[in-house]
Amino acid sequence: MGRAWLGLWGLHDHDGRFLGRAGLRFTELDGDQVLEIAYTLDRPAWGQGLATEVASALVEQWRTRMTDPLLVGIVDVENRASANVLLKAGFTRVRQTRFHDLDVDVFELARP
């Protein structure tokens, strides 16, 4: 049941314009396989609340359709807007590390 929800999906507006992509996927972080919430939006889609809406929907998919105990967000340390999106979605910043040659903040959301 749960693994069918993995992957990245394209996001489009009502006119079919591409806005970005988002989804849940497994990735390797510091030698561990983690389930990652992933989203990226084209610049014209910034500042409209779409990232917050997408993050909330992905967290809901994780909560209701998957059994993994932890969801991880990986954000470039300079991307404060994306960090704020994860904080609004209930994540906690837990550490900083290197990921794909970037300094990133790692956020986690654990099941109660």
Residue pairs with C-beta under 8 A, 6 or more apart in sequence:
1 65
2 65
2 66
2 67
2 68
5 24
5 61
5 65
5 66
6 23
6 24
6 25
6 26
7 23
7 24
7 25
8 21
8 22
8 23
8 25
8 38
9 21
9 22
9 23
10 18
10 20
10 21
11 18
11 19
11 20
11 21
11 22
11 41
11 45
11 50
11 54
12 18
12 19
13 19
18 42
19 41
19 42
19 44
19 45
19 50
20 39
20 40
20 41
20 42
20 45
20 50
21 38
21 39
21 40
22 38
22 39
22 40
22 54
22 58
23 38
23 39
23 58
24 35
24 36
24 37
24 38
24 58
24 61
24 62
24 66
24 71
25 35
25 36
25 38
26 33
26 34
26 35
26 36
27 33
27 34
27 36
27 38
27 74
28 34
29 36
29 72
29 74
29 97
29 99
29 106
30 97
34 70
34 72
35 62
35 66
35 68
35 70
35 71
35 72
36 71
36 72
36 73
36 74
37 55
37 58
37 59
37 62
37 71
37 72
37 73
37 86
37 89
37 109
38 74
39 51
39 54
39 55
39 58
39 82
41 50
41 51
46 81
51 81
51 82
51 85
52 85
52 88
52 89
55 85
55 86
55 88
55 89
56 89
59 71
59 89
59 90
59 109
62 68
62 71
62 109
63 111
69 110
69 111
70 108
70 109
70 110
70 111
71 91
71 108
71 109
71 110
72 106
72 107
72 108
72 109
73 86
73 91
73 106
73 107
73 108
73 109
74 99
74 104
74 105
74 106
74 107
75 82
75 83
75 86
75 104
75 105
75 107
76 82
76 102
76 103
76 104
76 105
77 96
77 102
77 103
77 104
77 105
83 93
83 105
83 107
86 107
87 93
87 107
89 109
90 109
91 107
91 108
91 109
92 107
92 108
92 109
93 105
93 106
93 107
94 106
94 107
94 108
95 105
95 106
96 103
96 104
96 105
96 106
97 103
97 104
97 106
98 104
